[in-house]
Amino acid sequence: MSDALVVLVTVGEATAGLSLGRSLVEEGLAACVQVIPGGTAIYRWRGAVHVEPQVQLIIKTTAAAWPALQARIVALHDDETPEILALPVTDGLPAYLAWLKDAAA
């Protein structure tokens, strides 16, 4: 088991994703953020079903950086309740996991 995490976050548009991702990497909270445009979300919010475009962010970080990363995403995100899901990485290429640990404080 590694201490690496993959964090999923969605935003409404690519420019917001690029800005958020850049901030997280520059601040040392994430080793890498992939911004994947072109998605559509169908979800229930406050009793209504919504269909909206969304951009998926895939953030690679460590368990040690997780509390600060989560707080920073909440501070920078436009949504009242942003999607922020942390998934544990059970295994990976050792060289990549070592890089990730060094890159995300």
N, C-alpha and C positions, 0 to 999 in steps of 0.2 A: 504494500500500500504506500503510495506516495502522498506528499502533502500538497500536491497540485490540485487545483480546482478549475473547472470550466464553468464560467458564469454566463447565463443567457439573459439578455436584456433586449427589449424592443423599444423602438422610437418611431415617431411618425414619418420622418423623412431622412434621407441620406445625409444632408448637411448637418443635422442634429447628431446623427450617429458618428460622423467624422469628428465633429467638435468634441463630443463626449469621449470617444475613443482616444483621441490625441491627448486630451487632458489626463486621462487615466494612465497612459503610458509615460507621458512627460513627468507626472508626479510620482512615478515608480510604483504605482499601485497595481499595474498590470504589465506583464511581459509583452503581450500582443493582443490586439483587438481586431477582429475581422468584422467588416461592415458589409452585410449582404442585403442589397436592396431587392425590391420587386415582390415582396410578400403581401399577403392580404390576411387580416385577422378577422375572425368572426367570434364575437364574445358577448356575454351578457354583462351589463353594467347598469346598476340601479333600476332593474326591472325591464330594461329594453335590450333588444338584440342589436348590436352594431356591426357593420361591415366596413372596415377601413384599411387603407394601405399601411403597411408597417415594414420597417427595416429591422433585420435581426442582427444583433451584435453578439459575437462569440468572443468572450474575454478569457484569456488564460492568466491565472494568478496562483497565489499560494494561500494556504490556510492562514498563515501569519498575517498576510495582507488583507484578508477577507473583511474584518470589521471596518477598517478604514475605507476599503473599496466600496462596501455597501453604503456607508454613510456619505461618501462623496457622490455616488450615483444618485442617491436620494436628493442631495443638495443641488445637483446640476440638472436633474431630469424635470421635464415640464409636466408630467402626469402626476395627479394626486396620489395614485397608488401604482407606481411603476412595476412592471414585471421584472423581478430580479430573482433568478434561480441559480443556486450554486450546486454543481454536480461534482462529486469526488472523482478523481482520476485514480483508478486502481492500479494501472500499470502504463508504461510507455517506454519509448526509447530512452535509455539512461542519459545519453548526451543531451537530448532535448529537455528532459526533466531537470538536469543540472543547469542548463542555460536559463530555463524558466525560473528556477529558484534564485539564480543570481540577478535576473532582470527585474523581478517583482519583489521588492523589499518586504 
